[in-house]
Amino acid sequence: MTASPATPDMDAGQNGPQRISTGSGQQGPVHTGMRPGSDRVLARFIRLCSAVLATPVPQEAAALIVNRIAEIAPMDRAVLVRLHGKGAIQAVTGGGKTAQDSRFADAVESVRKQYRDRQTALILPPAADGGRMNAALHTVQSAMGGTQILWLPLWMDREGTAPPAYALWLERWRNRPWEKSDVELLGHAALFMAHGLARPRAEANRSRKRWVRSAAALLLILLMALPVTSNVTAPVRVAPDRPHHIFAPMDGILKELHVQPGQWVKKNDVLFRYDARVLEKRLDEAHRNVAVARAKLAKLEGAAHRDREARAELPVQRLEVERAEADAAFYARQRSRAAVRSGQAGVVVLDDPDALVGAALQTGQAVLSVADPDRTKLRLWVPASDVGFIRKGARAAARLDSAPFRSIPAVIARVGFDIQLSPEGVPSVMAEAIWTGEGAEVQPGQKGAAKIYGDSTFLGMQILRKPLIALRSLIGF
């Protein structure tokens, strides 16, 4: 730490009789104009600065400064002034207290307002006797046979980036002037005194911060120990409850789709049609086969009364006619199935209608569903790591994307066993939940998220469970 001497705004004064104020408020012995040797002054300077820097609390440092600063430069009274905030006077020589509303306090306040941003020492010029503040300063300067006041800011660094927090009000009575050498010496000491006042405050701040951190840590531990209900979150989708599934009645190509997802249909409404061109061709061939078989049967019946071979072929031909008629009836029924109809009224549940048109259907393949919109349920994809926390009958609350601030209560009705990928690509187990209370009034196909509640646990375990699982997977324990 490098001290920069403060340059006073003054002319060099002359030595004169000097008196130092004692703790009892009485004046001490008169000092001669002879100055102590430089070695002695340096020793006193070092002792004072070391004592100030060694004080544990700011109050002790303030008292030490105002009572011992006369050791390095003669003066009659020293006052420590705080430059910001209420209560400007912090300490006075002798330990006495000065009222903050006295005329002396008014004088200090007037100087503080005018020079609080100053970084260098200043011998206060005579104040004009006008105005309340100036009158108070004029009164102080006129007292004690004339008082010479040195304003000494306790600067913090050479560059002046840190504004001073304190200043010293130093008095010499009976118009004894301040010498340039004294002011320069006091300017060097100002740096050490400033850090002596600031250091204990920094330590107090650090102590306060440690206390705040300890209190925050204790509060965090208490919060982590709070009992809460464990819960997991899973993506959900509203699915129809017990819908009427429409299966492909035969193999073929789906030619026309007459409905769209969410469309209301009545019973026996056409849902989709097959490409029936192959069926119609086979039906025409079957009809021709029937006509040919019947013609041959009629010919054999005409020749049977005179031709023994014709009589023998007659039963076989009758069977051939029956077979041809059965084929024709089969293809006729297949053609009637080309138009697939709804077995009940409801809304159409279908994921991708465009993918069905032109698709090759196989007999028994599920094509779409017709569901009652008033009967729905929740389908949940519970992450595999959370399956152990849920069970049948657990409470759940769903929030759908269409109404994110609305919570709909439900209860888990079924939990699956097989692990499969959810729509988000997460290994999950399928679960189903039913609504509790009155109807949820939601449409099939809506998506959202659900919170599933489990047993009681600690808040810390609820928060740290997944990070601990990730850490265990990372380190292999």
ROLUMBA-219218 format. One record per residue (C-alpha): x, y, z; residue number from 1. Coordinates in Angstrom, 2 decimals, decimal comma. Each point is the difference from the previous one (the first is absolute). Layout:
% residues N
    east   north      up   k
       X       Y       Z NUM
...
END
This chain:
% residues 477
    east   north      up   k
    0,00    0,00    0,00   1
    1,60    3,29   -1,14   2
   -0,89    3,23    1,70   3
   -0,37    3,21   -1,94   4
    0,54    3,12    2,07   5
   -2,90    2,39    0,12   6
    0,84    3,52   -1,09   7
   -1,76    2,62    2,10   8
   -1,42    3,20   -1,40   9
    2,10    2,25    2,29  10
    3,15    2,00    0,43  11
    2,72   -1,30    2,28  12
   -0,71    1,12    3,57  13
    2,22    0,83    2,95  14
    0,64   -1,91    3,17  15
   -1,78    1,23    3,11  16
   -1,12   -1,14    3,41  17
   -2,13   -3,18   -0,22  18
   -2,40   -1,73    2,36  19
   -1,48   -3,53   -0,22  20
   -3,47   -0,68    1,32  21
   -0,05   -2,72    2,72  22
   -2,69   -2,57    0,63  23
   -1,40    2,05    2,88  24
   -0,63    2,93   -2,30  25
    2,78    2,08    1,63  26
    2,94    1,33   -1,90  27
    3,33   -1,74    0,43  28
    3,41    1,53    0,38  29
    1,27    2,48   -2,50  30
    2,37   -1,41   -2,63  31
    2,86    2,03   -1,32  32
    0,42    0,80   -3,60  33
    2,81   -2,54   -0,32  34
   -0,99   -2,97   -2,14  35
    0,99   -3,52    1,00  36
    2,62   -1,76   -2,06  37
   -1,01   -1,71   -3,24  38
    0,84   -3,43    1,43  39
   -2,31    0,57    2,95  40
   -2,79    1,26   -2,25  41
    0,41   -3,03   -2,28  42
   -0,16   -2,34    2,99  43
   -3,18    1,67    1,23  44
   -1,46   -0,14   -3,51  45
    0,69   -3,74   -0,24  46
   -1,37   -0,72    3,48  47
   -3,20    1,90   -0,66  48
   -0,63   -1,58   -3,41  49
    0,75   -3,50    1,33  50
   -2,33    0,52    2,96  51
   -2,82    1,21   -2,28  52
    0,39   -2,94   -2,38  53
    0,04   -2,45    2,93  54
   -3,32    1,11    1,51  55
   -2,71   -2,67   -0,20  56
   -3,06    2,29   -0,26  57
   -0,63    3,37   -1,68  58
   -0,90    1,73    3,29  59
    3,41   -0,71    1,48  60
    1,75    1,17   -3,16  61
   -1,98    3,27    0,06  62
    0,81    0,68    3,66  63
    3,66   -0,84   -0,54  64
    0,28    2,39   -2,94  65
   -1,52    3,06    1,67  66
    1,91   -0,51    3,29  67
    3,45   -0,87   -1,34  68
    0,29    1,91   -3,27  69
    1,60    2,88    1,94  70
    3,04   -2,26    0,46  71
    1,09    0,65   -3,58  72
   -1,19    3,60   -0,40  73
   -0,86    2,46    2,81  74
   -3,68    0,99    0,18  75
   -2,60    0,92    2,59  76
   -2,99   -2,07   -1,09  77
   -0,78   -2,72   -2,58  78
   -3,46   -1,00   -1,22  79
   -0,74   -3,05   -2,20  80
   -2,74    0,82   -2,52  81
   -2,00   -2,50   -2,03  82
   -0,51    1,40   -3,48  83
   -3,28   -1,75   -0,83  84
   -3,09   -0,84    2,00  85
   -1,49    1,43    3,16  86
    2,08    0,84    3,04  87
    3,05    1,68   -1,49  88
    2,09    0,15    3,21  89
    1,35   -3,47    0,84  90
    2,70    0,72    2,60  91
    1,56    2,98    1,81  92
    3,30    0,37    1,83  93
   -0,37   -1,01    3,63  94
   -2,91   -2,31   -0,63  95
   -2,68    2,57    0,57  96
   -3,22    0,00   -2,02  97
   -1,12    3,00   -2,01  98
   -3,70    0,45   -0,60  99
   -0,88   -0,40   -3,66 100
   -2,31    3,04    0,17 101
    2,45    2,48    1,60 102
    1,58    3,02   -1,66 103
    3,27   -1,93   -0,25 104
   -1,86   -2,85   -1,75 105
   -1,52    2,56   -2,38 106
    3,49    1,25   -0,83 107
    1,25   -3,53   -0,64 108
   -3,05   -0,71   -2,17 109
    0,57    3,09   -2,13 110
    3,61   -1,00   -0,67 111
   -1,00   -3,60   -0,64 112
   -2,55    0,97   -2,67 113
    2,50    2,26   -1,74 114
    3,11   -2,22    0,06 115
   -1,24   -3,59    0,28 116
    1,33   -0,90   -3,47 117
    3,39    1,62    0,51 118
    3,05   -2,31    0,05 119
    2,67    2,44    1,29 120
    0,49    1,93    3,22 121
   -1,28    3,57    0,34 122
    0,41    2,77    2,57 123
   -3,49    1,41    0,30 124
   -0,19    3,68   -0,98 125
   -1,78    2,43    2,34 126
   -3,77   -0,34   -0,25 127
   -2,20    3,00   -0,60 128
   -2,45    0,74    2,81 129
   -3,13   -0,59   -2,03 130
   -2,48   -2,84   -0,08 131
   -0,52   -2,64    2,67 132
    2,78   -2,36   -1,13 133
    2,54    2,74   -0,75 134
   -0,80    1,66    3,31 135
    0,69   -3,27    1,83 136
    3,35   -0,46   -1,78 137
    0,89    3,65    0,63 138
   -0,75   -0,50    3,70 139
    2,32   -3,01    0,21 140
    2,80    1,77   -1,85 141
   -0,33    3,03    2,31 142
    0,10   -2,05    3,20 143
    3,08   -0,86    2,07 144
    1,75    3,16   -1,05 145
   -0,30   -0,97   -3,66 146
   -0,18   -3,60   -1,25 147
    1,92   -1,21   -3,08 148
   -1,85   -3,06   -1,42 149
    1,63   -2,59   -2,25 150
   -2,41   -2,16   -2,00 151
    1,77   -3,34   -0,66 152
   -1,84   -2,56   -2,15 153
    1,03   -3,59    0,79 154
    0,72   -1,03   -3,57 155
    0,01   -3,68   -1,04 156
    2,28   -0,24   -3,02 157
    2,37    2,04   -2,15 158
   -2,26    0,08   -3,07 159
   -3,00    1,25    1,95 160
   -2,30   -2,72   -1,40 161
   -1,36   -0,75    3,47 162
   -1,65    3,09    1,51 163
    0,92    0,69    3,64 164
   -2,49   -1,10    2,65 165
    1,46    2,08    2,84 166
    1,82    3,30    0,56 167
    1,77    1,57    2,94 168
   -0,85    3,45    1,36 169
    3,24    1,15    1,67 170
    0,18    3,20    2,07 171
    2,82    2,27    1,14 172
   -1,03    2,73    2,39 173
    1,24    3,56    0,57 174
    0,50    0,40   -3,73 175
    2,99   -2,29   -0,15 176
    0,40   -0,79   -3,69 177
    0,37   -3,44   -1,59 178
    3,47   -0,69   -1,34 179
    0,50   -1,59   -3,38 180
    2,16   -2,80    1,40 181
   -2,68   -0,91    2,54 182
   -2,68   -0,11   -2,64 183
    2,15   -2,20   -2,25 184
    0,71   -2,41    2,87 185
   -3,67   -0,16    0,89 186
   -0,79   -0,64   -3,67 187
    2,23   -3,09    0,08 188
   -1,66   -1,23    3,18 189
   -3,49    0,57   -1,50 190
    0,39   -3,02   -2,28 191
    0,76   -2,37    2,89 192
   -2,73    1,46    2,19 193
   -2,55   -0,40   -2,81 194
    0,85   -3,69   -0,46 195
    0,02   -0,47    3,78 196
   -3,60    1,22    0,09 197
   -1,05   -1,97   -3,09 198
    1,69   -3,33    0,85 199
   -2,06   -0,80    3,10 200
   -3,13    0,88   -1,95 201
    1,04   -2,43   -2,73 202
    0,59   -2,66    2,64 203
   -3,41    0,73    1,48 204
   -1,50   -0,28   -3,49 205
    1,75   -3,32   -0,48 206
   -1,28   -1,17    3,38 207
   -3,49    1,15   -0,95 208
    0,29   -1,82   -3,32 209
    1,15   -3,16    1,76 210
   -2,98    0,26    2,31 211
   -2,35    0,51   -2,94 212
    1,52   -2,97   -1,82 213
   -0,32   -2,17    3,11 214
   -3,62    1,07    0,48 215
   -0,72   -0,66   -3,67 216
    1,61   -3,45    0,24 217
   -2,04   -0,83    3,11 218
   -3,17    1,22   -1,66 219
    0,81   -2,10   -3,06 220
    0,52   -3,09    2,18 221
   -3,33    0,61    1,73 222
   -1,75    0,44   -3,34 223
    1,57   -3,19   -1,34 224
   -1,30   -1,87    3,06 225
   -3,61    1,10   -0,51 226
   -2,36   -2,92   -0,66 227
   -1,70    0,11   -3,39 228
   -1,96   -2,37   -2,18 229
    2,20   -1,59   -2,65 230
   -1,12    0,59   -3,55 231
    1,11   -0,67   -3,55 232
   -0,95    1,74   -3,23 233
   -0,93   -1,79   -3,21 234
   -1,29    1,08   -3,42 235
   -3,65   -0,91   -0,58 236
   -2,49   -0,22   -2,77 237
   -3,79   -0,12    0,22 238
   -1,23   -3,30   -1,47 239
   -3,56   -1,23   -0,52 240
   -1,29   -2,39    2,63 241
   -1,23   -3,32   -1,46 242
   -0,34    1,18   -3,62 243
   -1,58   -2,01   -2,82 244
    2,92   -1,20   -2,11 245
   -0,42   -0,43   -3,75 246
    2,00   -2,91   -1,45 247
    0,69   -0,80   -3,63 248
   -2,63   -2,59   -1,05 249
    2,16   -1,34   -2,85 250
    3,25    0,44   -1,84 251
    0,09    2,84   -2,47 252
    0,93    3,58   -0,82 253
   -1,76    2,88    1,79 254
   -1,23    2,21   -2,80 255
   -2,12    2,72    1,66 256
   -0,05    1,35    3,57 257
   -3,32    1,69    0,72 258
    0,75    1,32    3,50 259
    2,60    2,17    1,74 260
    1,38   -0,14    3,58 261
   -2,46    1,46    2,49 262
   -2,93   -0,19   -2,41 263
   -3,34   -1,03    1,47 264
   -1,56   -3,02   -1,75 265
   -3,29   -1,79    0,46 266
   -0,63   -3,71    0,08 267
    0,32   -1,62   -3,48 268
    1,75    3,05   -1,49 269
    2,63   -1,00   -2,60 270
    3,51    0,42    1,41 271
    2,16   -1,14   -2,92 272
   -0,15   -2,06   -3,18 273
    2,25   -2,63   -1,51 274
    1,18   -0,01   -3,57 275
   -2,68   -2,46   -1,29 276
    1,18   -0,40   -3,60 277
    1,62   -3,38    0,63 278
   -3,08   -1,20    1,89 279
   -2,33    1,10   -2,79 280
    2,15   -1,82   -2,54 281
   -0,03   -3,15    2,05 282
   -3,76    0,36    0,55 283
   -0,57    0,28   -3,77 284
    2,13   -3,11   -0,54 285
   -1,97   -1,80    2,68 286
   -3,30    0,96   -1,67 287
    1,29   -1,30   -3,35 288
    1,10   -3,21    1,66 289
   -3,46   -0,40    1,49 290
   -1,62    0,55   -3,42 291
    2,33   -2,54   -1,66 292
   -0,57   -2,58    2,76 293
   -3,78    0,42   -0,19 294
    0,02   -0,35   -3,81 295
    2,03   -3,21    0,20 296
   -2,32   -1,31    2,71 297
   -3,04    0,69   -2,20 298
    1,65   -1,81   -2,94 299
    0,79   -3,04    2,15 300
   -3,54   -0,04    1,38 301
   -1,36   -0,04   -3,60 302
    2,24   -2,89   -1,05 303
   -0,26   -2,00    3,19 304
   -3,15   -1,93   -1,01 305
    1,76   -1,61   -2,95 306
    3,76    0,25    0,84 307
    1,33   -2,05    2,87 308
    3,23    2,10    0,23 309
   -2,02    3,19    0,19 310
   -2,01   -1,45    2,86 311
    3,31   -0,85    1,76 312
    1,40    3,58   -0,39 313
   -3,20    1,67    1,14 314
    0,72   -0,08    3,82 315
    3,50    1,31   -0,56 316
   -1,27    2,89   -2,09 317
   -2,57    0,91    2,61 318
    2,86    0,31    2,53 319
    1,92    2,15   -2,48 320
   -2,99    2,33   -0,31 321
   -0,24    0,29    3,78 322
    3,73    0,76    0,25 323
   -0,22    2,72   -2,68 324
   -3,01    1,54    1,72 325
    1,86   -0,06    3,37 326
    2,98    1,78   -1,57 327
   -2,31    2,62   -1,47 328
   -1,73    0,48    3,36 329
    3,41    0,33    1,76 330
    1,25    2,67   -2,38 331
   -3,33    1,79    0,27 332
    0,34    0,11    3,78 333
    3,60    1,20   -0,34 334
   -1,11    2,77   -2,31 335
   -2,62    1,08    2,52 336
    2,76    0,20    2,61 337
    1,95    2,44   -2,15 338
   -1,95    2,80    1,70 339
    0,89   -0,19    3,71 340
   -2,59    1,57    2,30 341
   -0,02    1,17    3,60 342
   -1,51   -2,32    2,57 343
   -0,89    2,83    2,41 344
   -0,24    3,75    0,23 345
    2,99    2,01    1,19 346
    3,08    1,93   -1,11 347
    2,69   -1,43   -2,26 348
    3,34   -0,71    1,67 349
    2,72   -0,13   -2,61 350
    3,65    1,03    0,09 351
    1,01    0,49   -3,63 352
   -2,81   -0,04   -2,58 353
    2,32    0,67   -2,94 354
    1,97   -3,16    0,73 355
   -3,12   -2,18   -0,40 356
   -0,99    1,00   -3,51 357
    1,58   -2,54   -2,35 358
    1,24   -2,19    2,86 359
   -0,14   -3,79   -0,31 360
   -2,21   -1,33    2,78 361
    0,09   -3,49    1,38 362
   -2,94   -1,82    1,49 363
   -0,32    0,86    3,70 364
    2,22    3,08   -0,15 365
   -1,19    2,90    2,25 366
   -0,72    2,97   -2,24 367
   -1,70    2,60    2,23 368
   -2,32    0,37    2,98 369
   -3,34    1,59    0,73 370
   -0,20    1,25    3,58 371
   -2,46    1,74    2,28 372
    1,58    3,44    0,69 373
   -1,52    0,05    3,49 374
    1,92   -3,13    0,97 375
    3,76    0,66    0,08 376
    3,05   -1,06    2,00 377
    3,66    0,98    0,36 378
    2,83   -1,91   -1,56 379
    3,34    0,70    1,71 380
    3,60   -0,81   -0,95 381
    1,75   -0,30    3,37 382
    3,84    0,06   -0,27 383
    1,46   -3,39    0,85 384
    2,05    1,52    2,86 385
   -3,22    1,22    1,69 386
   -2,18   -3,07   -0,35 387
    0,81   -1,19    3,53 388
   -1,67    3,11    1,45 389
   -3,45   -0,59   -1,50 390
   -2,58   -2,68    0,62 391
   -3,60   -0,70   -0,81 392
   -2,31    2,38    1,83 393
    2,57    2,84    0,30 394
   -1,27    3,56   -0,29 395
    0,84    2,00   -3,12 396
   -0,64    3,51   -1,31 397
    0,05    0,76   -3,73 398
    0,69    3,36   -1,63 399
   -0,82    0,02   -3,71 400
    1,77    2,26   -2,48 401
   -3,31    1,59   -0,95 402
   -0,51    1,19    3,61 403
    3,38   -0,06    1,78 404
   -1,32    1,68    3,19 405
   -2,85   -2,47    0,47 406
    0,73   -3,09    2,09 407
   -2,29   -2,99   -0,61 408
    0,04   -2,72    2,70 409
    0,33   -3,65   -0,99 410
    1,01   -3,36    1,49 411
    2,33   -2,64   -1,44 412
   -2,06   -2,98   -1,23 413
    2,69   -2,14   -1,65 414
    3,81   -0,15   -0,11 415
    1,66   -1,95   -2,79 416
    3,09   -2,18    0,11 417
    1,67    0,28   -3,39 418
    2,50    2,79   -0,60 419
   -0,46    1,90   -3,24 420
    1,01    3,34   -1,43 421
   -2,30    2,91    0,72 422
   -0,84    2,54   -2,75 423
    2,94    2,03    1,34 424
    2,35   -2,98   -0,41 425
    0,37   -0,76    3,75 426
   -0,11   -3,63    1,23 427
   -3,34   -0,09    1,80 428
   -2,76   -2,22    1,34 429
   -3,56    0,52   -1,17 430
   -2,57    0,84    2,70 431
   -3,65    0,99   -0,10 432
   -2,01    2,28    2,28 433
   -3,70    0,71    0,28 434
   -1,58    3,29    0,95 435
   -1,36    0,51    3,49 436
   -3,16    1,95    0,74 437
   -2,12    1,34   -2,83 438
    0,86   -0,25   -3,67 439
    3,23    1,70   -1,01 440
   -1,52    1,47   -3,22 441
    3,10   -0,55   -2,08 442
    0,40   -1,25   -3,53 443
    1,97   -3,13   -0,95 444
    3,42    0,78   -1,42 445
    0,84    2,93    2,32 446
    3,52   -0,05    1,48 447
    1,58    1,32    3,18 448
    1,81   -1,13    3,13 449
   -1,13   -1,71    3,18 450
    1,43   -0,06    3,51 451
   -0,34   -3,35    1,76 452
    0,16    0,00    3,82 453
    1,57   -2,75    2,07 454
    1,12   -0,56    3,58 455
    1,33    2,61    2,45 456
    3,70    0,92   -0,25 457
    2,42    2,84    0,77 458
    0,21    3,09   -2,18 459
    3,75   -0,56   -0,43 460
   -0,53   -3,54   -1,27 461
   -2,71    1,20   -2,37 462
    2,31    2,67   -1,46 463
    3,28   -1,95   -0,02 464
   -1,28   -3,44   -1,02 465
    0,54    0,39   -3,73 466
    3,38    1,78    0,32 467
    1,14   -2,84    2,28 468
   -1,16   -2,55   -2,57 469
    1,95    1,83   -2,72 470
    3,08    0,18    2,26 471
   -0,23   -3,70    0,78 472
   -0,22   -0,82   -3,69 473
    2,98    2,26   -0,69 474
    2,35   -1,39    2,64 475
   -1,28   -3,58   -0,15 476
   -1,04   -0,40    3,66 477
END
